[in-house]
Amino acid sequence: MSQGPNIKRLFATAMAREAIPPGGGFADGVRFLTTPGAMVEGARKAQAFVTDAIAAVRSAADPNPLRDATDEDIAGEILRQVEERKAKR
């Protein structure tokens, strides 16, 4: 998988969620950074999330305008929708 800016940003978003899960706080982030192997495991989970999310979008039922899109375009659309949902909160 190529690593364009959208894919990198989606990975970083997933990695941040691994470091500080929903409802978590500063202590979770410190624990993530200081626990041996936690960052490697978090990166593995974040990469799996990115791969699975792109595959899910690509395999969605028709009409699916993103079926033939690049991974970078799909990652960009995922990020756009995440930002849209954040703005509605």
Residue pairs with C-beta under 8 A, 6 or more apart in sequence:
1 7
1 50
1 51
1 54
1 71
2 70
2 71
2 72
4 71
4 72
4 75
5 72
6 72
6 73
6 75
6 76
6 79
7 50
7 71
7 72
7 75
9 75
9 79
10 50
10 53
10 75
10 78
10 79
11 46
11 47
11 50
13 79
13 82
14 45
14 46
14 49
14 50
15 42
15 43
15 46
17 46
18 32
18 41
18 42
18 43
18 45
18 46
19 28
19 29
19 32
19 33
19 42
20 28
20 29
20 32
21 28
31 38
32 38
32 39
32 42
33 39
50 75
53 74
53 75
53 78
54 71
54 74
54 75
54 78
57 64
57 66
57 74
57 77
57 78
58 64
58 66
58 67
58 69
58 74
59 67
60 66
60 67
66 73
66 74
66 77
69 77
